[in-house]
């Protein structure tokens, strides 16, 4: 079996740490015993690993003061253990503290001989029949994967061991902050796999090594480019100027929904852990099978986006975290190697904390690991020169930027939105090692972000948490008065929207009315909590939608699309995994989701993006959500109040307009005509005497004109094809002119493919059966619908073209 070892004193000593193909690391006395075996003084075993887990120790390291042990595991993460957590004399030498451990172990043996259980942790044997105590970990670090190569080491770094660095399967070098567990540096260090990082003892230099043939020397420093503004204002500017990257939830809602359904139907369902829509990565990752990291160097986001293969890759940290998490989630259901043997929920906690810290750093926000999702803005003082070159928005943070980028990083941990929230104050094992934690970890936290001061009443923390989150949501009230309206330009069909406060009040009434007569106190409490959670979700989506509207008005399309995208991801938390909720009743949450979809479709139709298929998909999803309330056979729309009926029909009209605009830009003029006509019909259903919007009428006329031009071109091509096919029969075969005409006709006939040999009657039959090609059908439908001499299209064109079925 594999073995890693490290000396306790750094030189020649009788005591060493040794680990192999098991979770336990042993502190051994190399001096021989009566049984001719090395004596184990102490075991160190992670609480989340069992002897049956397929893990092995891949690296060991000791802190500078020789008081802490760092252990890296293959197929798991990194753990720290206090070597002498209960030392009665911390000032004595290391060897003296070892002697204390030996005396404690002997006392434990005597207790066991008298029938006294002095250990709460499973105590393995040292091989000589003697029971040895096993200590749990103080902290766990990691969101990386370590399974493809052996002996990936982990090292302490920094003059006070403030950091922990390691390699990974993805070829990245990870540097974790010891006091918080967050990632502070992330380098693409190898094109295949990075096996380790070696820090300089005193200087900010690192060496990385891996599978390729080179070792890299790194220097940790501030930005070397003097033109780079690394202040909070500079970071916000850079963040707002970034290109929009579409989430898989927006790119393919149906596929993500299908993945969640398939995972739910497998053995055990989602009992092992909860999986959300934002856990599902892109299609490229979904298509991978088996051991992913072998091809990571070729398919990594760094290579795709054109940045250097080797270098700082911190901007891709969130994408890598998402890929690593999904790899672990999928291993729970597929017959594949398990990348992380410990509890998957603990991994999700670490990834959430890392992503939230990364978001706070990108925007120059304050961050508290005890409540990592409750970020707050830092007030920046601008000098006279900065006021000239910076806009007021650069020194302010929009409330939508304070919302976590991933809903799964907030909602499962907030006690107001989760039945079993995780308390990030328990992120480290402070209860077991309270004194050691206070002496060794608190001094590393210069900003006191860990909240090491004891809280007398737990409710105080919950109150502070509630107030902080409420303050974050209430910042949106400082916006301009029209910020709560949907984003509509002067060129589009408008619709009236209600204020967020009215929506929240209406939502509370609707959520509580069904349980008004219930006598079960616990049931009422659950209903009240669900109502409060939906109210928070509504406020969050409204904040993001308004932030997107503000960015769109300012002309920042990338930022607007990002905020709309994030709002829809929050809506997916409720509606993607609970379709019945969308079909049950008309409520402000569903309305906000639909409006945000249509606003995102508007942005994606812009020339800067030209994501026509995605825009059409968002419009179709909006129509799908509206369909249950517009069904005439069920009396859905007739049972609505006049206010709700107006909202639904206005949104339906806008959705058809967005869909028609996308179809028009894709060249599907026949379907666009039908969509525009449905948009006008929805307006007429609302008010029969209302005049259609001028933009809508103009777009409809343009679609009909373009369809007419296309039909004329197709008829002309058919006439030329038929004339070319018939001309050789009329000419004399002996005539030279006939010969040249025959050659020319043959070439024309060959170029016109099968259309040249199709008779008009055959084309009519194929068009009637809707089995002809798009070109043939377009010609036939005009021939049947248009009277002689009239080449313009009619309403019949949009009904017979098979493209309408798309």
N, C-alpha and C positions, 0 to 999 in steps of 0.2 A: 504494500500500500504506500501511497505517497506520504511524505513527511515534511513539515516545515518546523524550524526551530529557531530560537533566539535566546541569547544569554541575558540573564537578569541584570548583571552588573556591567555588561559590555565588554568584558575581558574574560580571562580564565576564571571560571567559577564552578562550583559544584552544583549550581542551580540553573536550569534552563527551562524554557517553554517549548513544548512539542505538540504538534497537531498532525493529524492524518486524515484518513477517510471516515471521519465521524464528526459530529458537531462539537465535541468537547476538545478543549485545549488544556493540557496538563502542565502544571508547574512541578518539575521533577527534581529530586535530589539524586545526583549521579553516583553518590557514594553507595556502595553495595550494602544490602541488608542481609539478614540471615538467610533469606530465601534466594539470594543471588539475583535480585531484581532491583531496578531503580525504584526508589520510593516516591510516590506521588504526594506532594504536599497539598495541592489545591487543584480543583477542576474549574474551568470557566466555560459555561454552556449557554447559548442563547435560549431564552424561554420559549421562543416560537419554533424551535427545531426539536425534533425527536430523533432517537437512534435509528429509526427506520427511514428517515429522509436521506435521499441520495445526494449528500453534500460532502465536501472535503475541504480542508483548510488549504488555501492557496497562498497565504502570506501572513506574516506576523511582524509587528513593529512595537517598540516601546517608546513611551514619551521621554523627554529629556530628563525629567526628575525620577524616572524609573518607577513611577507610581501608577501608570495606566498602560493597559495592554490593548493593542489594535489588532483585530483579526479579520481577514478577508476570506470569504468562502466562495468556492466554485459552486455554481447553481444557487447562489444566494447573495447576500449583501455584506456590508461592513459593520462590525460591532466594536464597541469599546467597553472594557471591563476595568474597574478599579482593582488593582492588584492587592492592596491592603486597605479595604474599605473600613474596617473596624479596628485599625491599629490604635492601641492605647497610647503609643509614644511615637507620633509621626516624626519627631525630630531625630530619632535614633537612626543608625545606618540601615541600609537595605538588608544586610544580613541579619541584623537584629530583628527587623520586622518579619523576616522569614521564620526566625526562631519563635516569634509570637504565633505565627500561623501553625507551626508544628505543635506548640503547646495547646492551642485551641483544638487542633485535630485530635490530640491525645485525650483532651477533656471530653471531646465528643465520643470517642471510643469508650471511655469509662461510663458516660451516660447511657450509651447503647447497651453496655454490659449489665447495667442496673435496670434496663427496661425503660429508660427515659428517652423520648424522641426530641432531640435538640436541633434537628434540621428540618426545615420546611421544604427543602429542595431535594429532588432525587439525588442520592449520593452514590456514584459508581464506585467500584472497587479498584484498588491499585494493582491488582494482579496477585497479591499475596493474601487475599481474604480480608483486607482492612478496608473499611468504608471511609470514603473521602467526601468532604462537603463540596458542593458545586454552586458557584455563584452565577446569578443571571447578569445580563448586560445592563449597562447604564444607558446607552444610546445606540440607535441603529441609523446608519447613513446609507443612502443609495437609491438611485432610480436607474442605474446602469444595469447591463446584462453581463454576466461573467460565466460562460459555459462552453465556449468554443475552443479555448486554449487553456492550458493549465498554468499554474503559478503566476496569475495576475496579482501582483503585489499591491499593497496599500501602505502609504507612508504618512507620518505626521509632517507638517511643513509650517514654517514661520518661526520667529524667534521664541515664541511662547507656545508653540504647537497649536496655533489658532486655526489651522486648516488641515484637512485630510485629502490626499490626492490619490487617484487610482486610474487605471486604464479600463477599457471596455471592449466588447465585441464589435461595436459600431466604428471603432477606430478613433474614438474621442478620448481625450484626457479630461477627467472630471476633478474639480477642486471644490470640496464642500467646506462650508463654514462650520467649525466645530461647535460653536455656541448655539447655533440655530438649526443646522441641518440643511441650509439653503445652498444652492450652487452659485458660486461667485465667479468661476472661470470655467470655460468650456471650449476646448481646442480640438480641431480636427488634426490629430497627430499622426495618423497612419492610414494608408489607403485600404487596409484590410482590418487588422485588429491591433489595438494598442494594449500591450501586455503590462506596462508599468510606467510610473512616473517617479523620478528620483529628484528630490529637492536639494538645493545647496544648504549646508548647515546654517549659514548666516546671511547669505545674499539672496535677493529675489530671482534666482535662476533655477530652471528645471531642465531635466533631460528626460525625454520620452523615447521609448523603444517599442518595437512591435514586430510584425511579420515581414514588412518590407526590409530592404537592405540598408536603411539609414537610421541613425539616431538623431533626434532633433534637440537643439538647445533653445530654450525659451527664456524670455525675460518678462517678468511681471512688473508693469509700470503704468503710469498714466498715459493718455493718448500722446503719441509722439508728434502728431501733426498739430502745429500751433493754431491752425484754422478750425480745429474741432472744438466745439463748445460742449464740454462735459457737465455743465451746470444743469440744474433742474429745467431751466428755460430751454437750453439747447436740446435736452433730451425730448422735451415735449414737441419742439419743432420737428425733430427728426422723426418722431413717432407719427405725427400728423401728415408727414410727407411720404410715408411708406406706401408702397403699392398694395392694393387690396388683394388678399389671397382668399379665395372662396372656400368655405368649409364644405366637407362632404355632405352635411345636412342640407345645404343649399344646392350643391351640385347635383345630388341624386337623392332626394328625400325618400323615394320608394325603395331604393336599394338599402339605405340605412334602416328603414322600417322593416324590411325583409330580414336583414341580419339580426335585428333584435328579436323578431318573431322566431327565427330558427333557433337562436340560443335559448329562448324561453321554452321551446318544445323539446329540447334534448333532455336526456336523463338528468334528473335533479333540477332541471330548469335553472332559474337564477337564485336558487337557495344558497349557493356558495357565496355569491356576492352580487350586489346590484350593479347592473350595467346600464349606462345612459347613452343617449344619442351622441353626445360629444366625445364618447370613448371610441367611436368607430372612426378609423382613419380613412384615407383616400382609397380609391379603387385599386391603385397600384399596390398598396400594402395588402388589401383584401385578397388579391390574386396570388400572393406569395404562399408557399407551402414549406413545411419542414424547417430546417435550420436557416433562418433568415439572414443572419449577419454575414454569410459567405459572400453574398452579392451586394452588401451594403455600400461598398466603396464605389460601385458603378451607379447605383440608383439613389444615392443619398441626396437630400435636398441641396447640399452644398454644390454638388456637381451639376444638378439640374438648373440651378439659378445662375450658374456662370461665375461663382466666386471661387477663389483659389482653393484647391483641394486640401492644402495644408495651411492652417491659419486659425485665427480666432473665429469661432462658429457660434457665438453666444446667441446671435439672432435666430438660429435654428434650434435652440434648446427646446422650445415648446413642442415643435414637431417631433423631435427625437423622443421626448418624454411620452408623447401620445403613441408613437409607434411601439415603444418598449412596453407600455401598459397594455396595449391591445395584444401584443405577442403573449404576455402572461395571461390575459383573460382568455384568449383562444386556447391556450394549453389546458385550461380547466375542462374544456369540452372535447378537444381533439386528442387523438392518440399521438402525442408529440412530446418531445423532451420538455420538462418543466424548467423554465428559466430561473424562477425564484421559488424555492421550496417553502419559505415562510409564508405567513398569512398574507393573502392577496389584499385584504383591506388595509393592512399596515403599509403596504406598498402604495396604495392609492392615497393614503394620508400623506406620505412623504412627497409624492408627486404633486399633490395639491398645494402643499406648502411651498415647494420649489417654484411652481408656476406663479403663485400669487406674489412671491418675493420678486420674481423676474418681472412681472407686470409693474410692480411698484417701482422697481429700479428704472425701468424704461421711461416712466413718466415723472420721475423725481418725486414720488409720493412717500409719505411716512407709512411704516409697516410695523405691525405688532404680531409676533408669532403666536401669542395666546389667542388672538382674534385675527388671523391673517387675511380674511376676506374684507374686513372693515378698514379699507385704506382711506387715507385723508390727504389733502393737498398741503404742500408747503408754500407758505406765502413768500414770494420773492420780491426783494426790493430792487427796483431798476434805477440805474444811474441815468444821467442826462443823455449820455451817448447811447445807452441801451434803449431809452425811450424813443430815440429817433429812428432806430433800425428795427425795433420790435413793435408788434401790435399789442393792444391790451389783452387779446386772447392768449398771447404767449405766456403771460404771467398769471393766467387763471387756468383752472382745470374744469372742464365741462363735467357735469355730474355723471354723464354716461361713461366717462373714462374711469370713474371710481367703481363701476360695476365689474366684477371678475369676468375675464374673457371666457371662462368655461363654467357653465352652471354647476357641473359636478364638483367644482372646487369650493362651492359655497353652500348650496342648498342641503346636502346631506349632513352638514356640520352645524347648521344654525338650529338652535332649539325651537325656534318659532316655525320652522319648516320641516323638521324631521322628528320622528317619534323616538329614534335612538341616536341622538347626535354624538359625535366624537368631540371630546374636550381636548383641545390642543395643549392645554396645560399639562396633560399626561403624555405629551410627545416623548419626553425623556422620563426615565425611571427615577424620578426625584423622590418618590416616597421611600424607596428602599435605600437610596444613597443621598439622603437629604443633606447631611453635613459635608460629604465629599463634593456634592454638586455645588453647594454654596462656596466652598473653598477653592475649587478648581475651574468651574465653568462661569460663575457669575462675574469674576474679574475680566473675562474675555468679552463680556457684553458691555461695551463702553456706553451704548445708548440706553441700556436697561430695557431692551425690547422684550426680554424674556419675562418680565414681570415677576422677579424673584421674591419680591416682598409678599409675605403671607397675607391672604385676604381672610378676614375674620368670618365674614358671612358670605357664602357663595352667591347669595342673591345680589350682592353688591356688584359682582362681576357681570351677572346676567343683566342687571339694570344698566350698567355702563355699556355693555354690548348692544342693548336695545337702543339706547340713546344715540350711540355712535352710528348705528345703521340707519336710524330714523333721520339723523342729521344729514346723512348722505343722500337719502331720498328727498328730503325737503329742500335740498339745494336747487332742485329744478323749479321751485316756485319763484326764484329770482330771475327766471327767464322773462322774455318779453311776453306781452299778453297773448299774442297769437301763436305762441310756441306749442300750444296744446292742440293745434289743428293739424290735420293731415297735410302732407306736402303736395300741393297742386299748383301747377304753373298756370299762367293765363291762357295757355294753349290747350288746356285739357278740360274734359267734363268735370265740374266740381261737385262736391257733396259735403253736406253739413255734418260736423262732428261735435260731440259734447265734451265738456271739460273733464279732466281726469278725476276731479273730486266727485262730480256727479256719477261717473262710472263706478268709482269705488263704493259709493253709497248704495247704488243699485245692486252691485255685486254682493254686498253684505246682506241685503234684504233677500236676494234670491237664494243665497247659500243657506240661510237660516230658516226660511219659511217652511221647508219640508220637515224639519225636525222640531217645530215649535211645540207640538203636543207631547213630546217624548218625556217619559218619567225617569229614564235611565240617566243618572248624572254623568257617568263616564261617557256615554254615547253623546250627550250634549257637549261635553268637553271636547271630544274628538271632532264633532261637527264644527264647533267654534274655532278649533285650531286649524282645521282645513280651510275654513273661511278666511281666517287671518293669513294663512299661507298664500291663498289665492290673491288676497288683497296686496300682499307684498310683491307677488309675481306680477300683478297688473301694474303696480307702481314702477317696477323695474323695467318692464317692457315699454311703458309709456315714456320713461326717462330716456331709454335708448332710442325710441322712435323720434322723440323730439330732438335728441342730439343729432340724429341723422338728418332731420329736416334743417337744422341750423347749419350743418356742414354743407348740405346741398344748396342752400341759399347763398352760402359763402363761396360756392364754386369748387369745393373740395370733394370731388366725386369719390375718391378712394376712401376717405374717412367716412363719408355718408354711407357707402356700401358696407363698410366694416361694421358700423353701428347698427344698420338694419339687419345684417347677417347675425350679429350677436343677439338682437332682440328675437329673431325667429328661432335661434337655438334655445332660448329660454322658453319660448312657446312650445317647442318640441318636448320639453320636460313633462308637460302635462298632456299634450294631444297626440304625440307620436305613439306612446305606449298605452293610450286610453282613448281609442277612437270613439267610444260611446259618449265620452264627455263632450266631443265636438258636435255630436248629433242630437244631444238631449235638449238643449235650450239655447236661445240666443242670449249671450252675455257679453259684458265689456271685454273680457279676456279674448274671446274668439274674435270679436270685432277688431281689437288692436292687432291681433295676429294677421288677419286678412288685410288690414290697411297697410301694415308693414310689408307684407308680401308685394302688394301693388306698388308701394314706393320703391322697393328694391328692384322690381321689374322695370320701373321708369328709369332708374339709374343704369341698369344693365343694357338698356336699349340705346344709351348714348354711344356716340362714335368711339369714345375712349375705351369702352369695354367691348361693345358689339357682341355680347353674350346672348344671342337671340334665342337659342334653344332653352337656356336656363330661364330667361325672362318669360317665354311662353309657358314653361313648366310652372313657374310661380303663379302666373295668371290662372292656369288650369287647377292648381291646388286651391287657389282662392275660390274658384267656381265650385270645386268639390265640397268645400266647407259650407258654401252658401246653398248648395243644392237641397239639403233636407228642409230648409226653411222656404224654398221657392216651389216646392212640389205642389202642384194644383190638385192632384188626385187625392192627396192626404189633407188638403185644406190648410197646409202649413202657412202660406202667406196670408190667407184670409183670416186666420185666427190671431194674427199679430196685431199689436196696437199700431195706430197710425204712425207713431214715432219710429217704432222698430221697422215697420214696413217700408218707410221712406229710407231708412238706413240701408236695409238689405237691398232694395232695388237700385239705389244709387251705387252701392258697392258692386252689384252685379253688372251694372252698366259700365262702370270703370274697368272691371275685370275683363269684360269682353273687348273693351277698347284697347287695353294693354295686349291682350291676346291677338287681336286683329293687327295691331301695329307690329308685333313680332312676326306674324305670318306675312305681312306685307313686305317687311325688310328681307325675309327669307325667299321671297318670290312666289309664295303660295297665295296668289291673288284671289283665287276662287274661295279658299277658306277665309281669307281676310274679309272678303265681301260679306260672307255669312256672319262672321263675328261682329262686324260693324253694324249689320242689320239687327243682330240680337241686342247690341248696345242701345240702338235707337228704340227697339221694342220695349226694353226695360224702362226707358224714360217715358215712353207712352203709357205703359202700365201704371206708372206713378201719376202721370197727368196727361190725359189724352189730348189736351189743348196746348201742351207745352211744345215749343219749337225745339228741334234738335240742335245741339251745339254746332256752331259753325265749323269748328275744327273737325268734328266727327263727320259732318256732311262733306267737307272737302276731302278727307281721307277716303271716304267711301267712293267719291267720284274719281279720285286718282286710281284706286284699286280697279274700278270698272274700266277706266281708260287703259291701264296697263294690261288688263286681261284681254281687252279688245285688240290691242296692238299685237299681243302674243298670238292670238287666234288668227289674225291676218297673216302674220309671218308663217304660221303652220299651214294655213290653206295654200299659201303661195308655194311652199315647199312641196306639198302634195301634188299641186298642179304640174310643177316642173318634173316631179318624179314620174307621174303617169304619162306626161307628154314624151319624156325621154324613153320610156319603155315602149311606147307605141310607134315612134318615128322610124325604127329600122324596118318595120313591116310594110310601111308605105313606100319606101325607096326601092329602086331596082338594085339587085345584088351585083349586076355587072358594071354599074356606073361607079367611076372613081369617087365622085362626090358622095354617092351612097355609101361607099366603103368608109370614107372619112367620117360621115355622119354616124355610121354604125359604131365605129370605134368610140366616138365622143359619147354616143348614147350609152354604150356599155359602161364607160367609166362613170357617167352620171348615175346610172342605175346601180352600179356597185357601191357608190358613195351613199346612196339613199337607203341602204340596208334593206330590210324586209318590207318597208313601206312601199317600195316600188312594185312589188309583185302582189300587193293586197288589193283586191277588188273593192269598189265602193260598198257593195252590199255586205262583204265580209266585215269591213270596217264598221258599218252601221250595226251589224249583229254584235260585234265585240263591244262597241260602245254601249249598246243597250244592256248587255250583260255585265257591264262595268268590269270587264276583264282585259280591256285594251290598255296599251301604255298611256302615260299621261299625255303625250303628244297627240296620239290618235283620238283619245277621248275629247280633248279640247276642241278638235276640229269637228267631230261628229256632233257634239252638243250644240255648237253654234249653228251647224247646218240644220239641225232639227228645230232649234228654238227661234232662229232669226229668219224673218221673211226675206224673200229675194230682194237683193239690192240693199239690204240693211246689214252692215258688218258689225254693229255695236252689240255688246253683250246684254243679256237680260237676266232677270232674277233666276231663270231656269238654269243658267250656267252654274251658279253656286250650289244647286241642288243635285245635279247629275254628275259633277266632277268627283271621281273617287278620292281626291285629296281631302274631301270633307270628312272622311272617316278617320283621318289622322288625329 
